């Protein structure tokens, strides 16, 4: 048995709620355990001190307000339910449907991507008159690109 068990028995003994077998077990332990004897003495001192004190006068309104607060808090706590946020909601899709959806997204992105890529602008033809106006050094470079 642990000291906690014997301390509970001491509390029962002080409140006169202990059976005869528990009482015998408790006093056998108290004969050998100094810590539990100190605990018993402390409990008896506390009880006698509390019994000798006068009860404080509490106004009826304060008493009523405290009780109303306690009732309201416990009633409020029992009514509240926890609701999971929307982003925690799981969407259940069968595997074949999920695979087909992924395939459609991939194929669609492949079909749309050439449209989004910038296309080359058509080459413009330069007339012979305009080429004649270009200096001969630059004309050689233009001939390389034709």
Phi, psi and omega in degrees: 000147182265167178294328178298319178298316180290328176293325174294321177296324177296317178298319177296321180296316181295325179274004181058041179238027185256145177277169181294320180292321178294322179295317178297318179296319180296311183290332174294321179289320180297331178295332184255341189248115181287324181296319179289328176295318177297321178298317179297316179298318180296316180298318180295319178297315180298315181297317181291324178294315179296321181292329182280343182280148177277148178287139179284142178277125180243133181293153181298323183292319178296316179300314181295318180296319179296314180296320177296318179298315180296318178295319180294319181293315181291323178293321180293320182292327182283334182277334184290134174241146179274129179245128181289144177297158183301321184289352175271354183290133179268136175255122183261116178238134177299150184302314179298323179293320179294320179295317179295322178296317178297319179295318178297321179295317180295312181296318179298319180292327177289324179287325183278333185299322177296331179291322183284334180289137182295132181270154179290140177283145181296143181286141179262142178272136179259133182288162182293329180294319180290326178293325181294332180284341183282137179301151185299327180295319181285328179298324177298318179294323178294323179294331178294328183273355180276000000 
